[in-house]
Structures are given as C-alpha cells and as structure tokens.
Amino acid sequence: MQTPQPVLGLAPLHGVTIRVFRNAYLSRFGGLDYAMAPFIPAIKDAEKAARSHFKDILPEWNLAPAKGGVPLVPQLMANDADDFVSTARVIAELGYAEVNWNLGCPFPMVTRKRRGSGLLPHPELVDAFLDRACARSPLPVSVKLRLGLEDADEILAILPVLDRHPLRRVILHPRVGTQMYDGQADPEAFGRALAMSRHPLAYNGDISTLAGFEALRARFPGVGEWMIGRGAIADPFLPARIKGLPVPDDTLPALRDFHDRLYLAYAEYLHGPRHLLDKMKEIWGYLADSFPDPEAVRREIRRAGALDGYRRAVDLVFSLGGSA
Ligand SMILES: Cc1cc2nc3c(=O)[nH]c(=O)nc-3n(C[C@H](O)[C@H](O)[C@H](O)COP(=O)(O)O)c2cc1C
C-alpha cells in the first residue's frame, strides 16, 4: 500500500507570517495544505469590534485557495470562553471552517495572565474553557499547545482533558513555555503524548530539512499531520521537497522573486523605512539558511543601516549565488 502524503501546515509566526508574507509565499511555493494565521486576541462583543481587529484574516486580503492560496485557520489567544465564542462568530461570518486556540505562547506577558502556555499548569481551567467553547463555538475548535509551561509532565494532565472534547485537530510543539525557542524540540516527549492521546496529534517543532522530516516520520509512522514554521522560511522549498514536488536545481531565481514580492508588500504594509528594514532583517535571519554560507549572508544583511544599503546587500548576496 502506498504511504499517504503527509498533511503539512504552515505554523503561525506572530509578526512574520502575516497576510503579506503568506500571500507572497503561497503564490511562489507549493507543498502546504493549510496555513495557520498568527494569533489575534479574542475580545468581548467581537461583532461590534472594528474590522481592523481582523485585518490579518479578512478574506479579501488573503490569497484564496482557488487562486493558489491554501485554506487558512485563524487562531485566537483567549482565556475567557465567552470572548472566544464571540470572536469565533465573526471568524465564521468571514467564511472560515475552523478556529484554533493558542495554548502555546511562551511570552511572560501572556503566560502571567494565564493565556497561551500559561494555562497548561491548570487543566481544570482548560477543561472549563473547552466545555463552554466547544459547546457554543459556531466553528470546530482545534488546539495548538506545548508540553507545559515549566514542566514537560504538565501535558500528562492536559491530554485526558483534551480527550473529553471534540477537537478538530491538536498540534503539539514538544517544548515547554519557559524554554521559549531554546534547546531542541523533544520528540521523545511527543512520543509519550502520542501514546496517551485519543486525538491524533500533529507534530510541530524544528523540522528544517527533508532528512530531519523523514527521520521523524519513520519514528512516528502513525502521525499524518506536520506543522512547519521557521524551517519553511529558512528553506521555502521544504514543503515541496517533503511532498516530492519538483524543485528547481537553481532555487535562487524563485527566492529572489519571493524576496522582491515580500519587500514590496511589507513596504506597503509597514510604516516607514526603519520598520521595513527591521522586518526584512528578521526574515533574513531565517532565509539565509537557503545559501551555502548562511552566516556570511546574515552578516552582510545585518550591516545595512538603511534601505539603500540593504538593497545593495541583497543584490550582492544573490549575485554571489549558489543556493544550498
Ligand atoms: C517569531 C515567532 C512568532 C510565533 N507566533 C506564534 C503564534 O502567533 N501562534 C502560535 O501558535 N505559535 C507561534 N509561534 C510558534 C510557532 O508556530 C511554532 O510552534 C514554533 O516556532 C516551532 O515550530 P518551528 O520549529 O517549525 O518553527 C511563534 C514562533 C516564533 C519564532
């Protein structure tokens, strides 16, 4: 029997994989089955909120699946189920088919308020939230979570709670919140969770090469869904490589085209040259890995103090060429 193709999702990166990024990326690179939008805060009386609260997910500003995009899954940051449901109603009206609950955000400003991974030490609060949210949400609810806030064993009390609720999907990033993005994702802890969970689990964390993906797939043959964030920006062809889609021998022209689209789109979206420069440098922090000497590329781009210097650095980096 042929192994079924893995389902691949683009992970949400707040401030990075916003709609301008997704549109440029999806119009150039294949292999993804869906994208998750970075979180937006759930709010009270969301129906009365300004449309700008939802600007990242307004369908008219997102590349539609029919035009080369992929289905988008909006994500909410919430610890109040009524706010979640109210905000999910607007998301349903916008035409989406699923709403994701963020149980993974590690930033202390968020976790101190018992949001994101700050809820993971409190399975009773997660249970009460999901009771209300799943019963009243107009859309199927999915969850993206970490192993815990401080302790990787927190997941052991969370999984039985998730099992009690009808979730559309559960994506596990096997790190704890206090780790932020340091160290390695922990496949062993993912394996323990997988063995316990009634829901299928999607794997997310540190997938950055085809070989790395294949090793994980061999280790977890029952996992059908995978989510990739930083690795898909570092090598935008990674989803296509995983799916066995054609990838050009010379990836540079496509990367240059993607860069230029992204630059123009961010220039229109962001306010002022400083923000544009900082955002492009952030992207290069990942994208440099598509070049044979990533550190030299990062150094060259980092040195640029203004946009004209930045554009010269980009020309230089591409003219030296030779994608990895
Ligand atoms: C800059 C940044 C912003 C992120 N924003 C979000 C977010 O809005 N929602 C979320 O669920 N995860 C967020 N994450 C976590 C990623 O979605 C993902 O779980 C994590 O980076 C591990 O996957 P990766 O190694 O494939 O990137 C963010 C990560 C980074 C680095």
The ligand as a Tripos MOL2 file, in Angstrom:
@<TRIPOS>MOLECULE
LIG
   31    33     1     0     0
SMALL
NO_CHARGES

@<TRIPOS>ATOM
      1 C1          8.5320   34.8530   15.9810 C.3       1 LIG1
      2 C2          7.5850   33.7300   16.3410 C.ar      1 LIG1
      3 C3          6.2320   34.0010   16.4770 C.ar      1 LIG1
      4 C4          5.3280   32.9720   16.7940 C.ar      1 LIG1
      5 N1          3.9690   33.2460   16.8720 N.ar      1 LIG1
      6 C5          3.0950   32.2310   17.1340 C.ar      1 LIG1
      7 C6          1.6700   32.4470   17.1360 C.ar      1 LIG1
      8 O1          1.1550   33.5480   16.8680 O.2       1 LIG1
      9 N2          0.8710   31.3920   17.4330 N.ar      1 LIG1
     10 C7          1.3840   30.1350   17.7090 C.ar      1 LIG1
     11 O2          0.6180   29.1930   17.9500 O.2       1 LIG1
     12 N3          2.7040   29.9060   17.6680 N.ar      1 LIG1
     13 C8          3.5610   30.9070   17.3850 C.ar      1 LIG1
     14 N4          4.8990   30.6380   17.3060 N.ar      1 LIG1
     15 C9          5.3670   29.2450   17.4420 C.3       1 LIG1
     16 C10         5.4200   28.5550   16.0660 C.3       1 LIG1
     17 O3          4.1350   28.4840   15.4840 O.3       1 LIG1
     18 C11         5.9660   27.1200   16.1920 C.3       1 LIG1
     19 O4          5.1600   26.4160   17.0930 O.3       1 LIG1
     20 C12         7.4040   27.1060   16.6940 C.3       1 LIG1
     21 O5          8.2050   28.0650   16.0300 O.3       1 LIG1
     22 C13         8.0300   25.7070   16.4930 C.3       1 LIG1
     23 O6          7.9430   25.3120   15.1400 O.3       1 LIG1
     24 P1          9.1540   25.5280   14.0820 P.3       1 LIG1
     25 O7         10.3890   24.9970   14.7450 O.co2     1 LIG1
     26 O8          8.7290   24.7260   12.8840 O.co2     1 LIG1
     27 O9          9.2530   26.9940   13.8290 O.co2     1 LIG1
     28 C14         5.8090   31.6520   17.0040 C.ar      1 LIG1
     29 C15         7.1850   31.3950   16.8570 C.ar      1 LIG1
     30 C16         8.0700   32.3970   16.5320 C.ar      1 LIG1
     31 C17         9.5360   32.0780   16.3740 C.3       1 LIG1
@<TRIPOS>BOND
     1     1     2 1
     2     2     3 ar
     3     2    30 ar
     4     3     4 ar
     5     4     5 ar
     6     4    28 ar
     7     5     6 ar
     8     6     7 ar
     9     6    13 1
    10     7     8 2
    11     7     9 ar
    12     9    10 ar
    13    10    11 2
    14    10    12 ar
    15    12    13 ar
    16    13    14 ar
    17    14    15 1
    18    14    28 ar
    19    15    16 1
    20    16    17 1
    21    16    18 1
    22    18    19 1
    23    18    20 1
    24    20    21 1
    25    20    22 1
    26    22    23 1
    27    23    24 1
    28    24    25 2
    29    24    26 1
    30    24    27 1
    31    28    29 ar
    32    29    30 ar
    33    30    31 1
@<TRIPOS>SUBSTRUCTURE
     1 LIG1         1 GROUP 0 **** ****
